[in-house]
């Protein structure tokens, strides 16, 4: 057993206990306040993390509660490990309190919101850095841990941090999966609306998740009188980059209730239930590297006399944001909808032959014994807009950690393995 692995496993209970402390903070984005740009809870989670970093002897900085950092030595940082402490809303379907970390001995699971995305990986990165420091492993380059608080809602935290801080030349985030994610589809988020006075609709919680619930109370005119139709459609939540893993409650509502209302009917034609690639909106593109694009109607809510919707789109590496925007916005306008906003980012790709990527692959192979390779995904990781950045962990091949879903988890073994891999990567890249 290597000294790093021995150190990590010797601190197993301390690692679990600190993860439980962070999971207990419901760090979903809230209302902005003085000193709390994304609400009190994300700021609270950051405060807990930075205090722990100080306890371990790291030099910390709080960037106005947008993000924080911890340097493990006095050298200029050459490597940053980027994690986030905010989480998505819990939704329904949990078998226990999502903010109380639960251990299942039979499965080795630690269950709680943020266990895999991204509090577990943040704790693993922290103890990886502590292992390198306390073992006295000589380093020639500096290492910085960066903790954000707004990854799930647009990464305004990172944009703010980068205004005043230059990132190190090497950046990886354990906000994806192993072995390495070096290519990510482009992303577009479209918000639209139209006048609507025919009742109540509420579907979806966040734009980057397949909605699991849609409730409605629609008013129709039959035989000269108003008729109220109400009900609920229940789907299955999934990340918006993998809509085929879920069941979209909003598009199911559109399918079955379209005869009741012309606005609902127009939406059902653009977003047929069970279609994932946006073909009915004039999209449906794919390429050989990143595969099929995705298009998810993830929000639909009545508000102040209007029906408001949100769409999450992930498009292939060979397409541009402007092209996708023109197509989807044009189709929505043709159907009678106003475009309230349309924002996104271009695809991201880092050279798989770079020394940085090849070093990480060597570490992965050495620690796990498995073959390393680069993969492309539809989900945007935290390094999407960082040139040369990659996602390195934290999900292992073959494990579905229920990210963004009920009973999200990480196993104890995989939590410790993440810490070991990250520590070995720090040494490989900076010694």
Secondary structure, DSSP 4 states (H G I P E B T S, - for coil): --HHHHHHHHTHHHHHHHHHHHHTS-------BTTBTT-HHHHHHHHHHHHHHHHTT-EEEEETTTEEEEESSSSPEEEEEEEE-------S--SS-TTS-EEETTTTEEESTTTTTTHHHHHHHHHHHHHHHHTT---SSEEEEEEES-GGGT-HHHHHHHHH-PPPSEEEESSEESSEEEEE-EEEEEEEEEE--SEEEEE-S-TTEE--EEEEEEEEEETTEEEEEEEEEE-B-EEGGGGGGSB-HHHHHHHHHGGG-HHHHHHHHHS-TT--S-GGGT---EETTTEE-EEEEEEEEEETTEEEEEEEEEE-TTS-HHHHHHHHHHHHHHTT-EEEEEEEE--EE--TTSHHHHHHHHHHHHHH-SPP-EEEESS--TTTTSTT-EE--EEPTT----TTSTT-EEEHHHHHHHHHHHHHHHHHHH-
